Amino acid sequence: MAEISLMSTGGGSYEIEIDYPVVEKELDNAKQFLRSVKLPNVYEGINGQNKLQFVSDWLKRENEIYTLLEQYIEIVEQNIEDTKISAELLKKQDEELAKRK
């Protein structure tokens, strides 16, 4: 897990230090794990000409679950990218502050 430390700089203010390589690695791990999230369609190709209402309702609900999972994955992927961009921005700001000292 990424480590973030909070250190007092005196005078009541604090400095936050982020271990950026660790943050980037954790985000890459999260993205890799997300790619493995799959929900296999057990009934694909085996329902044939079955016209039972239960089966129709079951398949409709299953398709809705797939849609929700796909939407969830897209949202998490976007959150990972947003977090990565934020971490990079913080890193650049820290580097600029370090140059001024």
N, CA, C and O atoms as a GROMACS GRO file, in nm:
protein
  404
    1MET      N    1   0.084  -0.117   0.000
    1MET     CA    2   0.000   0.000   0.000
    1MET      C    3   0.088   0.123   0.000
    1MET      O    4   0.194   0.124   0.064
    2ALA      N    5   0.047   0.225  -0.070
    2ALA     CA    6   0.125   0.348  -0.081
    2ALA      C    7   0.132   0.417   0.054
    2ALA      O    8   0.037   0.417   0.132
    3GLU      N    9   0.247   0.475   0.079
    3GLU     CA   10   0.267   0.544   0.205
    3GLU      C   11   0.265   0.694   0.184
    3GLU      O   12   0.330   0.747   0.093
    4ILE      N   13   0.190   0.760   0.269
    4ILE     CA   14   0.185   0.904   0.268
    4ILE      C   15   0.221   0.948   0.410
    4ILE      O   16   0.159   0.902   0.506
    5SER      N   17   0.318   1.034   0.423
    5SER     CA   18   0.356   1.078   0.557
    5SER      C   19   0.323   1.226   0.573
    5SER      O   20   0.331   1.304   0.478
    6LEU      N   21   0.285   1.261   0.695
    6LEU     CA   22   0.249   1.397   0.728
    6LEU      C   23   0.350   1.446   0.832
    6LEU      O   24   0.362   1.389   0.940
    7MET      N   25   0.423   1.552   0.796
    7MET     CA   26   0.527   1.601   0.886
    7MET      C   27   0.502   1.748   0.916
    7MET      O   28   0.463   1.825   0.829
    8SER      N   29   0.525   1.784   1.042
    8SER     CA   30   0.510   1.924   1.082
    8SER      C   31   0.630   2.003   1.032
    8SER      O   32   0.744   1.958   1.043
    9THR      N   33   0.603   2.119   0.977
    9THR     CA   34   0.711   2.206   0.931
    9THR      C   35   0.733   2.320   1.029
    9THR      O   36   0.813   2.411   1.005
   10GLY      N   37   0.661   2.315   1.140
   10GLY     CA   38   0.672   2.421   1.240
   10GLY      C   39   0.571   2.529   1.212
   10GLY      O   40   0.529   2.549   1.098
   11GLY      N   41   0.532   2.599   1.316
   11GLY     CA   42   0.437   2.709   1.295
   11GLY      C   43   0.297   2.662   1.265
   11GLY      O   44   0.216   2.739   1.215
   12GLY      N   45   0.267   2.537   1.295
   12GLY     CA   46   0.130   2.487   1.276
   12GLY      C   47   0.098   2.438   1.136
   12GLY      O   48  -0.015   2.398   1.111
   13SER      N   49   0.194   2.440   1.044
   13SER     CA   50   0.167   2.390   0.909
   13SER      C   51   0.228   2.252   0.893
   13SER      O   52   0.317   2.211   0.968
   14TYR      N   53   0.179   2.181   0.794
   14TYR     CA   54   0.224   2.044   0.770
   14TYR      C   55   0.265   2.026   0.626
   14TYR      O   56   0.218   2.096   0.536
   15GLU      N   57   0.354   1.932   0.605
   15GLU     CA   58   0.400   1.897   0.471
   15GLU      C   59   0.363   1.751   0.447
   15GLU      O   60   0.390   1.665   0.530
   16ILE      N   61   0.302   1.725   0.334
   16ILE     CA   62   0.263   1.588   0.298
   16ILE      C   63   0.364   1.534   0.199
   16ILE      O   64   0.393   1.598   0.098
   17GLU      N   65   0.419   1.417   0.229
   17GLU     CA   66   0.513   1.353   0.138
   17GLU      C   67   0.451   1.224   0.086
   17GLU      O   68   0.404   1.140   0.164
   18ILE      N   69   0.452   1.208  -0.044
   18ILE     CA   70   0.395   1.089  -0.108
   18ILE      C   71   0.508   1.014  -0.176
   18ILE      O   72   0.590   1.074  -0.246
   19ASP      N   73   0.513   0.884  -0.157
   19ASP     CA   74   0.611   0.800  -0.226
   19ASP      C   75   0.552   0.767  -0.364
   19ASP      O   76   0.480   0.668  -0.379
   20TYR      N   77   0.582   0.851  -0.464
   20TYR     CA   78   0.518   0.842  -0.595
   20TYR      C   79   0.537   0.709  -0.666
   20TYR      O   80   0.441   0.658  -0.724
   21PRO      N   81   0.656   0.650  -0.664
   21PRO     CA   82   0.670   0.519  -0.731
   21PRO      C   83   0.576   0.414  -0.670
   21PRO      O   84   0.522   0.329  -0.741
   22VAL      N   85   0.558   0.421  -0.538
   22VAL     CA   86   0.468   0.326  -0.474
   22VAL      C   87   0.324   0.354  -0.515
   22VAL      O   88   0.248   0.260  -0.541
   23VAL      N   89   0.286   0.481  -0.521
   23VAL     CA   90   0.150   0.518  -0.562
   23VAL      C   91   0.124   0.470  -0.705
   23VAL      O   92   0.020   0.410  -0.732
   24GLU      N   93   0.219   0.496  -0.795
   24GLU     CA   94   0.203   0.452  -0.933
   24GLU      C   95   0.191   0.300  -0.944
   24GLU      O   96   0.110   0.249  -1.021
   25LYS      N   97   0.272   0.230  -0.866
   25LYS     CA   98   0.266   0.083  -0.868
   25LYS      C   99   0.131   0.034  -0.820
   25LYS      O  100   0.074  -0.058  -0.879
   26GLU      N  101   0.079   0.093  -0.712
   26GLU     CA  102  -0.052   0.053  -0.660
   26GLU      C  103  -0.163   0.080  -0.761
   26GLU      O  104  -0.253  -0.002  -0.777
   27LEU      N  105  -0.156   0.193  -0.829
   27LEU     CA  106  -0.257   0.224  -0.931
   27LEU      C  107  -0.249   0.127  -1.047
   27LEU      O  108  -0.351   0.083  -1.100
   28ASP      N  109  -0.127   0.093  -1.088
   28ASP     CA  110  -0.110  -0.005  -1.196
   28ASP      C  111  -0.163  -0.142  -1.153
   28ASP      O  112  -0.225  -0.213  -1.232
   29ASN      N  113  -0.138  -0.180  -1.026
   29ASN     CA  114  -0.190  -0.307  -0.974
   29ASN      C  115  -0.342  -0.308  -0.974
   29ASN      O  116  -0.404  -0.408  -1.010
   30ALA      N  117  -0.402  -0.195  -0.934
   30ALA     CA  118  -0.548  -0.186  -0.933
   30ALA      C  119  -0.604  -0.199  -1.074
   30ALA      O  120  -0.705  -0.267  -1.096
   31LYS      N  121  -0.540  -0.135  -1.169
   31LYS     CA  122  -0.584  -0.141  -1.307
   31LYS      C  123  -0.572  -0.284  -1.362
   31LYS      O  124  -0.661  -0.333  -1.431
   32GLN      N  125  -0.461  -0.350  -1.330
   32GLN     CA  126  -0.439  -0.489  -1.373
   32GLN      C  127  -0.546  -0.581  -1.313
   32GLN      O  128  -0.601  -0.666  -1.382
   33PHE      N  129  -0.573  -0.563  -1.184
   33PHE     CA  130  -0.674  -0.644  -1.117
   33PHE      C  131  -0.811  -0.623  -1.180
   33PHE      O  132  -0.888  -0.717  -1.198
   34LEU      N  133  -0.841  -0.498  -1.214
   34LEU     CA  134  -0.971  -0.466  -1.274
   34LEU      C  135  -0.991  -0.539  -1.406
   34LEU      O  136  -1.103  -0.577  -1.440
   35ARG      N  137  -0.882  -0.558  -1.480
   35ARG     CA  138  -0.893  -0.631  -1.607
   35ARG      C  139  -0.935  -0.776  -1.587
   35ARG      O  140  -0.992  -0.838  -1.677
   36SER      N  141  -0.908  -0.830  -1.467
   36SER     CA  142  -0.942  -0.970  -1.441
   36SER      C  143  -1.086  -0.987  -1.390
   36SER      O  144  -1.133  -1.100  -1.373
   37VAL      N  145  -1.155  -0.876  -1.367
   37VAL     CA  146  -1.293  -0.885  -1.319
   37VAL      C  147  -1.383  -0.922  -1.436
   37VAL      O  148  -1.402  -0.845  -1.530
   38LYS      N  149  -1.436  -1.039  -1.428
   38LYS     CA  150  -1.524  -1.090  -1.534
   38LYS      C  151  -1.637  -1.170  -1.470
   38LYS      O  152  -1.620  -1.230  -1.364
   39LEU      N  153  -1.750  -1.169  -1.535
   39LEU     CA  154  -1.864  -1.247  -1.490
   39LEU      C  155  -1.903  -1.338  -1.606
   39LEU      O  156  -1.966  -1.292  -1.702
   40PRO      N  157  -1.865  -1.466  -1.600
   40PRO     CA  158  -1.894  -1.556  -1.712
   40PRO      C  159  -2.044  -1.574  -1.732
   40PRO      O  160  -2.120  -1.582  -1.636
   41ASN      N  161  -2.085  -1.581  -1.857
   41ASN     CA  162  -2.225  -1.602  -1.891
   41ASN      C  163  -2.248  -1.752  -1.900
   41ASN      O  164  -2.222  -1.814  -2.003
   42VAL      N  165  -2.299  -1.810  -1.792
   42VAL     CA  166  -2.316  -1.954  -1.783
   42VAL      C  167  -2.419  -2.006  -1.883
   42VAL      O  168  -2.406  -2.118  -1.933
   43TYR      N  169  -2.519  -1.926  -1.912
   43TYR     CA  170  -2.630  -1.975  -1.994
   43TYR      C  171  -2.615  -1.946  -2.142
   43TYR      O  172  -2.703  -1.981  -2.221
   44GLU      N  173  -2.506  -1.885  -2.181
   44GLU     CA  174  -2.487  -1.849  -2.322
   44GLU      C  175  -2.484  -1.974  -2.409
   44GLU      O  176  -2.400  -2.062  -2.390
   45GLY      N  177  -2.574  -1.980  -2.502
   45GLY     CA  178  -2.576  -2.090  -2.599
   45GLY      C  179  -2.646  -2.216  -2.553
   45GLY      O  180  -2.658  -2.310  -2.632
   46ILE      N  181  -2.693  -2.223  -2.429
   46ILE     CA  182  -2.758  -2.347  -2.385
   46ILE      C  183  -2.908  -2.334  -2.367
   46ILE      O  184  -2.975  -2.433  -2.337
   47ASN      N  185  -2.963  -2.214  -2.384
   47ASN     CA  186  -3.106  -2.200  -2.362
   47ASN      C  187  -3.190  -2.235  -2.485
   47ASN      O  188  -3.312  -2.250  -2.472
   48GLY      N  189  -3.131  -2.248  -2.599
   48GLY     CA  190  -3.202  -2.296  -2.719
   48GLY      C  191  -3.333  -2.225  -2.743
   48GLY      O  192  -3.338  -2.102  -2.744
   49GLN      N  193  -3.438  -2.302  -2.762
   49GLN     CA  194  -3.570  -2.247  -2.792
   49GLN      C  195  -3.657  -2.239  -2.668
   49GLN      O  196  -3.780  -2.232  -2.679
   50ASN      N  197  -3.598  -2.240  -2.553
   50ASN     CA  198  -3.671  -2.238  -2.427
   50ASN      C  199  -3.746  -2.106  -2.414
   50ASN      O  200  -3.686  -1.999  -2.422
   51LYS      N  201  -3.880  -2.112  -2.393
   51LYS     CA  202  -3.962  -1.992  -2.386
   51LYS      C  203  -4.023  -1.972  -2.248
   51LYS      O  204  -4.122  -1.900  -2.235
   52LEU      N  205  -3.966  -2.033  -2.146
   52LEU     CA  206  -4.019  -2.014  -2.012
   52LEU      C  207  -4.000  -1.869  -1.967
   52LEU      O  208  -3.894  -1.810  -1.989
   53GLN      N  209  -4.102  -1.813  -1.905
   53GLN     CA  210  -4.094  -1.675  -1.858
   53GLN      C  211  -3.981  -1.657  -1.757
   53GLN      O  212  -3.912  -1.556  -1.757
   54PHE      N  213  -3.964  -1.757  -1.670
   54PHE     CA  214  -3.856  -1.751  -1.572
   54PHE      C  215  -3.720  -1.736  -1.640
   54PHE      O  216  -3.638  -1.655  -1.598
   55VAL      N  217  -3.698  -1.815  -1.744
   55VAL     CA  218  -3.570  -1.809  -1.815
   55VAL      C  219  -3.552  -1.673  -1.882
   55VAL      O  220  -3.444  -1.616  -1.879
   56SER      N  221  -3.659  -1.621  -1.942
   56SER     CA  222  -3.652  -1.488  -2.005
   56SER      C  223  -3.619  -1.380  -1.902
   56SER      O  224  -3.534  -1.295  -1.926
   57ASP      N  225  -3.687  -1.386  -1.788
   57ASP     CA  226  -3.661  -1.289  -1.682
   57ASP      C  227  -3.519  -1.303  -1.628
   57ASP      O  228  -3.452  -1.204  -1.602
   58TRP      N  229  -3.474  -1.428  -1.611
   58TRP     CA  230  -3.340  -1.455  -1.560
   58TRP      C  231  -3.234  -1.396  -1.656
   58TRP      O  232  -3.140  -1.330  -1.612
   59LEU      N  233  -3.251  -1.422  -1.785
   59LEU     CA  234  -3.156  -1.372  -1.884
   59LEU      C  235  -3.156  -1.220  -1.890
   59LEU      O  236  -3.051  -1.158  -1.907
   60LYS      N  237  -3.274  -1.159  -1.878
   60LYS     CA  238  -3.283  -1.013  -1.877
   60LYS      C  239  -3.208  -0.957  -1.757
   60LYS      O  240  -3.131  -0.862  -1.770
   61ARG      N  241  -3.229  -1.017  -1.640
   61ARG     CA  242  -3.160  -0.971  -1.520
   61ARG      C  243  -3.009  -0.992  -1.533
   61ARG      O  244  -2.930  -0.907  -1.491
   62GLU      N  245  -2.970  -1.104  -1.590
   62GLU     CA  246  -2.827  -1.131  -1.608
   62GLU      C  247  -2.763  -1.026  -1.700
   62GLU      O  248  -2.652  -0.980  -1.674
   63ASN      N  249  -2.833  -0.989  -1.807
   63ASN     CA  250  -2.782  -0.886  -1.898
   63ASN      C  251  -2.770  -0.751  -1.826
   63ASN      O  252  -2.675  -0.676  -1.851
   64GLU      N  253  -2.864  -0.721  -1.739
   64GLU     CA  254  -2.857  -0.597  -1.662
   64GLU      C  255  -2.736  -0.598  -1.569
   64GLU      O  256  -2.670  -0.496  -1.551
   65ILE      N  257  -2.708  -0.714  -1.510
   65ILE     CA  258  -2.591  -0.726  -1.422
   65ILE      C  259  -2.462  -0.706  -1.502
   65ILE      O  260  -2.371  -0.638  -1.456
   66TYR      N  261  -2.456  -0.764  -1.621
   66TYR     CA  262  -2.338  -0.744  -1.707
   66TYR      C  263  -2.319  -0.596  -1.740
   66TYR      O  264  -2.208  -0.544  -1.736
   67THR      N  265  -2.429  -0.529  -1.772
   67THR     CA  266  -2.422  -0.387  -1.804
   67THR      C  267  -2.372  -0.307  -1.684
   67THR      O  268  -2.288  -0.219  -1.699
   68LEU      N  269  -2.424  -0.337  -1.566
   68LEU     CA  270  -2.379  -0.269  -1.445
   68LEU      C  271  -2.232  -0.294  -1.418
   68LEU      O  272  -2.159  -0.202  -1.379
   69LEU      N  273  -2.187  -0.417  -1.438
   69LEU     CA  274  -2.046  -0.450  -1.416
   69LEU      C  275  -1.957  -0.375  -1.514
   69LEU      O  276  -1.852  -0.323  -1.477
   70GLU      N  277  -1.998  -0.368  -1.640
   70GLU     CA  278  -1.921  -0.294  -1.740
   70GLU      C  279  -1.913  -0.146  -1.703
   70GLU      O  280  -1.807  -0.085  -1.716
   71GLN      N  281  -2.025  -0.088  -1.658
   71GLN     CA  282  -2.026   0.052  -1.617
   71GLN      C  283  -1.935   0.073  -1.496
   71GLN      O  284  -1.861   0.172  -1.489
   72TYR      N  285  -1.940  -0.019  -1.402
   72TYR     CA  286  -1.856  -0.011  -1.282
   72TYR      C  287  -1.708  -0.013  -1.321
   72TYR      O  288  -1.629   0.067  -1.271
   73ILE      N  289  -1.672  -0.105  -1.409
   73ILE     CA  290  -1.532  -0.116  -1.453
   73ILE      C  291  -1.487   0.014  -1.520
   73ILE      O  292  -1.376   0.061  -1.494
   74GLU      N  293  -1.572   0.073  -1.603
   74GLU     CA  294  -1.537   0.199  -1.669
   74GLU      C  295  -1.516   0.310  -1.567
   74GLU      O  296  -1.422   0.390  -1.580
   75ILE      N  297  -1.602   0.316  -1.466
   75ILE     CA  298  -1.590   0.419  -1.363
   75ILE      C  299  -1.461   0.401  -1.282
   75ILE      O  300  -1.391   0.498  -1.255
   76VAL      N  301  -1.431   0.277  -1.245
   76VAL     CA  302  -1.309   0.252  -1.168
   76VAL      C  303  -1.186   0.283  -1.251
   76VAL      O  304  -1.089   0.340  -1.200
   77GLU      N  305  -1.187   0.246  -1.379
   77GLU     CA  306  -1.074   0.277  -1.467
   77GLU      C  307  -1.053   0.429  -1.474
   77GLU      O  308  -0.940   0.476  -1.469
   78GLN      N  309  -1.163   0.505  -1.485
   78GLN     CA  310  -1.152   0.651  -1.490
   78GLN      C  311  -1.099   0.705  -1.358
   78GLN      O  312  -1.018   0.798  -1.357
   79ASN      N  313  -1.145   0.649  -1.246
   79ASN     CA  314  -1.095   0.692  -1.115
   79ASN      C  315  -0.946   0.665  -1.101
   79ASN      O  316  -0.872   0.748  -1.046
   80ILE      N  317  -0.900   0.551  -1.151
   80ILE     CA  318  -0.758   0.519  -1.146
   80ILE      C  319  -0.678   0.621  -1.227
   80ILE      O  320  -0.575   0.670  -1.182
   81GLU      N  321  -0.726   0.651  -1.347
   81GLU     CA  322  -0.656   0.748  -1.433
   81GLU      C  323  -0.656   0.886  -1.367
   81GLU      O  324  -0.554   0.955  -1.369
   82ASP      N  325  -0.770   0.928  -1.310
   82ASP     CA  326  -0.778   1.058  -1.244
   82ASP      C  327  -0.680   1.064  -1.126
   82ASP      O  328  -0.614   1.166  -1.106
   83THR      N  329  -0.672   0.956  -1.049
   83THR     CA  330  -0.582   0.952  -0.934
   83THR      C  331  -0.437   0.958  -0.980
   83THR      O  332  -0.354   1.025  -0.918
   84LYS      N  333  -0.407   0.888  -1.090
   84LYS     CA  334  -0.271   0.890  -1.144
   84LYS      C  335  -0.233   1.033  -1.187
   84LYS      O  336  -0.122   1.079  -1.160
   85ILE      N  337  -0.325   1.101  -1.254
   85ILE     CA  338  -0.300   1.238  -1.298
   85ILE      C  339  -0.280   1.329  -1.178
   85ILE      O  340  -0.191   1.414  -1.178
   86SER      N  341  -0.362   1.312  -1.075
   86SER     CA  342  -0.348   1.393  -0.954
   86SER      C  343  -0.214   1.368  -0.885
   86SER      O  344  -0.149   1.462  -0.840
   87ALA      N  345  -0.173   1.242  -0.877
   87ALA     CA  346  -0.045   1.209  -0.815
   87ALA      C  347   0.070   1.269  -0.894
   87ALA      O  348   0.166   1.318  -0.835
   88GLU      N  349   0.062   1.266  -1.026
   88GLU     CA  350   0.166   1.326  -1.109
   88GLU      C  351   0.172   1.477  -1.090
   88GLU      O  352   0.280   1.536  -1.084
   89LEU      N  353   0.054   1.540  -1.078
   89LEU     CA  354   0.049   1.684  -1.055
   89LEU      C  355   0.110   1.718  -0.920
   89LEU      O  356   0.186   1.815  -0.910
   90LEU      N  357   0.079   1.641  -0.817
   90LEU     CA  358   0.138   1.663  -0.685
   90LEU      C  359   0.290   1.647  -0.689
   90LEU      O  360   0.364   1.722  -0.626
   91LYS      N  361   0.335   1.547  -0.765
   91LYS     CA  362   0.479   1.524  -0.778
   91LYS      C  363   0.547   1.645  -0.842
   91LYS      O  364   0.652   1.690  -0.795
   92LYS      N  365   0.487   1.698  -0.948
   92LYS     CA  366   0.544   1.814  -1.016
   92LYS      C  367   0.545   1.936  -0.925
   92LYS      O  368   0.642   2.012  -0.923
   93GLN      N  369   0.437   1.954  -0.848
   93GLN     CA  370   0.432   2.066  -0.756
   93GLN      C  371   0.539   2.052  -0.648
   93GLN      O  372   0.605   2.149  -0.612
   94ASP      N  373   0.556   1.930  -0.597
   94ASP     CA  374   0.660   1.906  -0.497
   94ASP      C  375   0.799   1.935  -0.553
   94ASP      O  376   0.884   1.994  -0.486
   95GLU      N  377   0.822   1.894  -0.678
   95GLU     CA  378   0.951   1.919  -0.740
   95GLU      C  379   0.976   2.069  -0.756
   95GLU      O  380   1.088   2.116  -0.734
   96GLU      N  381   0.872   2.144  -0.793
   96GLU     CA  382   0.886   2.290  -0.808
   96GLU      C  383   0.914   2.354  -0.672
   96GLU      O  384   0.997   2.445  -0.661
   97LEU      N  385   0.845   2.307  -0.568
   97LEU     CA  386   0.869   2.362  -0.435
   97LEU      C  387   1.010   2.330  -0.388
   97LEU      O  388   1.075   2.412  -0.324
   98ALA      N  389   1.057   2.210  -0.419
   98ALA     CA  390   1.192   2.169  -0.379
   98ALA      C  391   1.298   2.256  -0.449
   98ALA      O  392   1.402   2.286  -0.390
   99LYS      N  393   1.272   2.295  -0.573
   99LYS     CA  394   1.366   2.380  -0.647
   99LYS      C  395   1.374   2.519  -0.584
   99LYS      O  396   1.480   2.582  -0.587
  100ARG      N  397   1.266   2.565  -0.528
  100ARG     CA  398   1.261   2.701  -0.469
  100ARG      C  399   1.332   2.708  -0.335
  100ARG      O  400   1.368   2.817  -0.290
  101LYS      N  401   1.351   2.595  -0.270
  101LYS     CA  402   1.413   2.594  -0.137
  101LYS      C  403   1.562   2.612  -0.143
  101LYS      O  404   1.628   2.614  -0.040
   0.00000   0.00000   0.00000
